[in-house]
C-alpha cells in the first residue's frame, strides 16, 4: 500500500493540485517532481517517535529510494512533461550513507553494547526529532537567504 501510494497517489495528487491551483508550467513541474520523489529518512524518525514498526519504515524507505532511481524520471516525464536527469550512482551512495549505514551502525552498537544502548534509548527519539528539525530548518534558511 505504501509503495503504491508513493508512486501512484503522490504523483497523481501533485498533478491534480497543480491543475486546481492553475500553477504556471515551471511551478507545476516543480510540484509534480516533488510528488514523484520518495519521502526519506524523516519518516523513519516519525515512526520511531510514534512507536511504529521502524524496521518496516526503514525497509520501505530503502525500497522506495531504490525504485525512485528508475521511476522518478519516468513519472516526472509523465506528470510534468519534464525530462528528469538522475545520477543513479549518487542516489545509491546517498541511500547507503543516509539509510543503510546508520541502521548497520545501530545494529552493531546494540549487538556490542546492549546495556549502554538500553540506557541511551530514552534520549534517542527526542535527539533524532531535534536533528531532523535542525536539518529542515537549515535547508529552509539556506534557500531563503538568497530570496
C-alpha positions as protocol buffer text, in pm:
chain_id: "A"
residue {
  index: 1
  type: UNK
  ca { x: 0 y: 0 z: 0 }
}
residue {
  index: 2
  type: UNK
  ca { x: 280 y: 242 z: 95 }
}
residue {
  index: 3
  type: UNK
  ca { x: 478 y: 168 z: -218 }
}
residue {
  index: 4
  type: UNK
  ca { x: 175 y: 215 z: -446 }
}
residue {
  index: 5
  type: UNK
  ca { x: 82 y: 535 z: -267 }
}
residue {
  index: 6
  type: UNK
  ca { x: 434 y: 667 z: -308 }
}
residue {
  index: 7
  type: UNK
  ca { x: 450 y: 609 z: -681 }
}
residue {
  index: 8
  type: UNK
  ca { x: 83 y: 642 z: -785 }
}
residue {
  index: 9
  type: UNK
  ca { x: -117 y: 853 z: -539 }
}
residue {
  index: 10
  type: UNK
  ca { x: 154 y: 1114 z: -471 }
}
residue {
  index: 11
  type: UNK
  ca { x: 232 y: 1193 z: -838 }
}
residue {
  index: 12
  type: UNK
  ca { x: -139 y: 1197 z: -928 }
}
residue {
  index: 13
  type: UNK
  ca { x: -211 y: 1427 z: -633 }
}
residue {
  index: 14
  type: UNK
  ca { x: 66 y: 1660 z: -748 }
}
residue {
  index: 15
  type: UNK
  ca { x: -81 y: 1682 z: -1097 }
}
residue {
  index: 16
  type: UNK
  ca { x: -431 y: 1746 z: -962 }
}
residue {
  index: 17
  type: UNK
  ca { x: -305 y: 2010 z: -717 }
}
residue {
  index: 18
  type: UNK
  ca { x: -115 y: 2186 z: -996 }
}
residue {
  index: 19
  type: UNK
  ca { x: -430 y: 2192 z: -1206 }
}
residue {
  index: 20
  type: UNK
  ca { x: -653 y: 2313 z: -921 }
}
residue {
  index: 21
  type: UNK
  ca { x: -409 y: 2593 z: -831 }
}
residue {
  index: 22
  type: UNK
  ca { x: -357 y: 2676 z: -1201 }
}
residue {
  index: 23
  type: UNK
  ca { x: 17 y: 2693 z: -1149 }
}
residue {
  index: 24
  type: UNK
  ca { x: 245 y: 2828 z: -1420 }
}
residue {
  index: 25
  type: UNK
  ca { x: 426 y: 2548 z: -1608 }
}
residue {
  index: 26
  type: UNK
  ca { x: 758 y: 2586 z: -1422 }
}
residue {
  index: 27
  type: UNK
  ca { x: 592 y: 2572 z: -1080 }
}
residue {
  index: 28
  type: UNK
  ca { x: 364 y: 2287 z: -1185 }
}
residue {
  index: 29
  type: UNK
  ca { x: 669 y: 2091 z: -1299 }
}
residue {
  index: 30
  type: UNK
  ca { x: 832 y: 2152 z: -959 }
}
residue {
  index: 31
  type: UNK
  ca { x: 525 y: 2036 z: -769 }
}
residue {
  index: 32
  type: UNK
  ca { x: 499 y: 1729 z: -992 }
}
residue {
  index: 33
  type: UNK
  ca { x: 867 y: 1646 z: -944 }
}
residue {
  index: 34
  type: UNK
  ca { x: 830 y: 1668 z: -566 }
}
residue {
  index: 35
  type: UNK
  ca { x: 523 y: 1444 z: -591 }
}
residue {
  index: 36
  type: UNK
  ca { x: 728 y: 1188 z: -782 }
}
residue {
  index: 37
  type: UNK
  ca { x: 1012 y: 1171 z: -527 }
}
residue {
  index: 38
  type: UNK
  ca { x: 1012 y: 933 z: -232 }
}
residue {
  index: 39
  type: UNK
  ca { x: 983 y: 1066 z: 122 }
}
residue {
  index: 40
  type: UNK
  ca { x: 1302 y: 998 z: 310 }
}
residue {
  index: 41
  type: UNK
  ca { x: 1466 y: 928 z: 639 }
}
residue {
  index: 42
  type: UNK
  ca { x: 1246 y: 1169 z: 836 }
}
residue {
  index: 43
  type: UNK
  ca { x: 963 y: 917 z: 806 }
}
residue {
  index: 44
  type: UNK
  ca { x: 1180 y: 667 z: 994 }
}
residue {
  index: 45
  type: UNK
  ca { x: 1221 y: 918 z: 1279 }
}
residue {
  index: 46
  type: UNK
  ca { x: 846 y: 979 z: 1286 }
}
residue {
  index: 47
  type: UNK
  ca { x: 793 y: 601 z: 1301 }
}
residue {
  index: 48
  type: UNK
  ca { x: 1034 y: 583 z: 1594 }
}
residue {
  index: 49
  type: UNK
  ca { x: 857 y: 867 z: 1777 }
}
residue {
  index: 50
  type: UNK
  ca { x: 518 y: 706 z: 1714 }
}
residue {
  index: 51
  type: UNK
  ca { x: 646 y: 368 z: 1836 }
}
residue {
  index: 52
  type: UNK
  ca { x: 552 y: 223 z: 1498 }
}
residue {
  index: 53
  type: UNK
  ca { x: 725 y: -53 z: 1306 }
}
residue {
  index: 54
  type: UNK
  ca { x: 1065 y: 111 z: 1247 }
}
residue {
  index: 55
  type: UNK
  ca { x: 1220 y: -184 z: 1059 }
}
residue {
  index: 56
  type: UNK
  ca { x: 924 y: -174 z: 818 }
}
residue {
  index: 57
  type: UNK
  ca { x: 970 y: 202 z: 776 }
}
residue {
  index: 58
  type: UNK
  ca { x: 1341 y: 160 z: 702 }
}
residue {
  index: 59
  type: UNK
  ca { x: 1268 y: -118 z: 455 }
}
residue {
  index: 60
  type: UNK
  ca { x: 1007 y: 97 z: 278 }
}
residue {
  index: 61
  type: UNK
  ca { x: 1245 y: 395 z: 268 }
}
residue {
  index: 62
  type: UNK
  ca { x: 1516 y: 182 z: 113 }
}
residue {
  index: 63
  type: UNK
  ca { x: 1283 y: 17 z: -139 }
}
residue {
  index: 64
  type: UNK
  ca { x: 1122 y: 343 z: -246 }
}
residue {
  index: 65
  type: UNK
  ca { x: 1461 y: 512 z: -283 }
}
residue {
  index: 66
  type: UNK
  ca { x: 1594 y: 228 z: -498 }
}
residue {
  index: 67
  type: UNK
  ca { x: 1275 y: 227 z: -707 }
}
residue {
  index: 68
  type: UNK
  ca { x: 1299 y: 605 z: -741 }
}
residue {
  index: 69
  type: UNK
  ca { x: 1619 y: 558 z: -943 }
}
residue {
  index: 70
  type: UNK
  ca { x: 1402 y: 417 z: -1219 }
}
residue {
  index: 71
  type: UNK
  ca { x: 1054 y: 554 z: -1153 }
}
residue {
  index: 72
  type: UNK
  ca { x: 1121 y: 922 z: -1079 }
}
residue {
  index: 73
  type: UNK
  ca { x: 1244 y: 1009 z: -1431 }
}
residue {
  index: 74
  type: UNK
  ca { x: 952 y: 819 z: -1587 }
}
residue {
  index: 75
  type: UNK
  ca { x: 691 y: 971 z: -1354 }
}
residue {
  index: 76
  type: UNK
  ca { x: 834 y: 1321 z: -1394 }
}
residue {
  index: 77
  type: UNK
  ca { x: 810 y: 1286 z: -1771 }
}
residue {
  index: 78
  type: UNK
  ca { x: 452 y: 1158 z: -1747 }
}
residue {
  index: 79
  type: UNK
  ca { x: 332 y: 1411 z: -1489 }
}
residue {
  index: 80
  type: UNK
  ca { x: 518 y: 1725 z: -1584 }
}
residue {
  index: 81
  type: UNK
  ca { x: 646 y: 1658 z: -1931 }
}
residue {
  index: 82
  type: UNK
  ca { x: 990 y: 1719 z: -1785 }
}
residue {
  index: 83
  type: UNK
  ca { x: 1298 y: 1515 z: -1852 }
}
residue {
  index: 84
  type: UNK
  ca { x: 1441 y: 1443 z: -1508 }
}
residue {
  index: 85
  type: UNK
  ca { x: 1810 y: 1366 z: -1514 }
}
residue {
  index: 86
  type: UNK
  ca { x: 1911 y: 1145 z: -1225 }
}
residue {
  index: 87
  type: UNK
  ca { x: 2254 y: 1034 z: -1112 }
}
residue {
  index: 88
  type: UNK
  ca { x: 2166 y: 679 z: -1007 }
}
residue {
  index: 89
  type: UNK
  ca { x: 2511 y: 606 z: -862 }
}
residue {
  index: 90
  type: UNK
  ca { x: 2495 y: 916 z: -641 }
}
residue {
  index: 91
  type: UNK
  ca { x: 2144 y: 825 z: -528 }
}
residue {
  index: 92
  type: UNK
  ca { x: 2257 y: 471 z: -440 }
}
residue {
  index: 93
  type: UNK
  ca { x: 2558 y: 607 z: -248 }
}
residue {
  index: 94
  type: UNK
  ca { x: 2334 y: 854 z: -67 }
}
residue {
  index: 95
  type: UNK
  ca { x: 2093 y: 574 z: 28 }
}
residue {
  index: 96
  type: UNK
  ca { x: 2377 y: 371 z: 174 }
}
residue {
  index: 97
  type: UNK
  ca { x: 2509 y: 673 z: 367 }
}
residue {
  index: 98
  type: UNK
  ca { x: 2179 y: 808 z: 494 }
}
residue {
  index: 99
  type: UNK
  ca { x: 1965 y: 497 z: 538 }
}
residue {
  index: 100
  type: UNK
  ca { x: 2166 y: 176 z: 549 }
}
residue {
  index: 101
  type: UNK
  ca { x: 2490 y: 284 z: 723 }
}
residue {
  index: 102
  type: UNK
  ca { x: 2316 y: 432 z: 1029 }
}
residue {
  index: 103
  type: UNK
  ca { x: 2100 y: 121 z: 1061 }
}
residue {
  index: 104
  type: UNK
  ca { x: 2405 y: -105 z: 1036 }
}
residue {
  index: 105
  type: UNK
  ca { x: 2588 y: 109 z: 1293 }
}
residue {
  index: 106
  type: UNK
  ca { x: 2288 y: 92 z: 1527 }
}
residue {
  index: 107
  type: UNK
  ca { x: 2266 y: -286 z: 1492 }
}
residue {
  index: 108
  type: UNK
  ca { x: 2640 y: -322 z: 1559 }
}
residue {
  index: 109
  type: UNK
  ca { x: 2626 y: -94 z: 1864 }
}
residue {
  index: 110
  type: UNK
  ca { x: 2321 y: -278 z: 2003 }
}
residue {
  index: 111
  type: UNK
  ca { x: 2499 y: -610 z: 1948 }
}
residue {
  index: 112
  type: UNK
  ca { x: 2826 y: -500 z: 2112 }
}
residue {
  index: 113
  type: UNK
  ca { x: 2691 y: -273 z: 2388 }
}
residue {
  index: 114
  type: UNK
  ca { x: 2333 y: -379 z: 2473 }
}
residue {
  index: 115
  type: UNK
  ca { x: 2327 y: -233 z: 2826 }
}
residue {
  index: 116
  type: UNK
  ca { x: 2464 y: 105 z: 2718 }
}
residue {
  index: 117
  type: UNK
  ca { x: 2212 y: 114 z: 2433 }
}
residue {
  index: 118
  type: UNK
  ca { x: 1930 y: 40 z: 2674 }
}
residue {
  index: 119
  type: UNK
  ca { x: 2040 y: 334 z: 2892 }
}
residue {
  index: 120
  type: UNK
  ca { x: 2065 y: 565 z: 2589 }
}
residue {
  index: 121
  type: UNK
  ca { x: 1727 y: 460 z: 2441 }
}
residue {
  index: 122
  type: UNK
  ca { x: 1510 y: 724 z: 2618 }
}
residue {
  index: 123
  type: UNK
  ca { x: 1725 y: 1004 z: 2472 }
}
residue {
  index: 124
  type: UNK
  ca { x: 1746 y: 878 z: 2114 }
}
residue {
  index: 125
  type: UNK
  ca { x: 1397 y: 960 z: 1984 }
}
residue {
  index: 126
  type: UNK
  ca { x: 1396 y: 1322 z: 2108 }
}
residue {
  index: 127
  type: UNK
  ca { x: 1752 y: 1367 z: 1978 }
}
residue {
  index: 128
  type: UNK
  ca { x: 1651 y: 1232 z: 1637 }
}
residue {
  index: 129
  type: UNK
  ca { x: 1350 y: 1465 z: 1626 }
}
residue {
  index: 130
  type: UNK
  ca { x: 1569 y: 1766 z: 1710 }
}
residue {
  index: 131
  type: UNK
  ca { x: 1823 y: 1667 z: 1444 }
}
residue {
  index: 132
  type: UNK
  ca { x: 1553 y: 1637 z: 1176 }
}
residue {
  index: 133
  type: UNK
  ca { x: 1409 y: 1975 z: 1277 }
}
residue {
  index: 134
  type: UNK
  ca { x: 1758 y: 2129 z: 1266 }
}
residue {
  index: 135
  type: UNK
  ca { x: 1828 y: 1982 z: 921 }
}
residue {
  index: 136
  type: UNK
  ca { x: 1492 y: 2105 z: 785 }
}
residue {
  index: 137
  type: UNK
  ca { x: 1549 y: 2449 z: 937 }
}
residue {
  index: 138
  type: UNK
  ca { x: 1898 y: 2464 z: 787 }
}
residue {
  index: 139
  type: UNK
  ca { x: 1767 y: 2381 z: 440 }
}
residue {
  index: 140
  type: UNK
  ca { x: 1490 y: 2642 z: 464 }
}
residue {
  index: 141
  type: UNK
  ca { x: 1733 y: 2906 z: 595 }
}
residue {
  index: 142
  type: UNK
  ca { x: 1987 y: 2832 z: 321 }
}
residue {
  index: 143
  type: UNK
  ca { x: 1724 y: 2855 z: 48 }
}
residue {
  index: 144
  type: UNK
  ca { x: 1557 y: 3167 z: 183 }
}
residue {
  index: 145
  type: UNK
  ca { x: 1885 y: 3357 z: 229 }
}
residue {
  index: 146
  type: UNK
  ca { x: 1909 y: 3421 z: -146 }
}
residue {
  index: 147
  type: UNK
  ca { x: 1541 y: 3512 z: -190 }
}
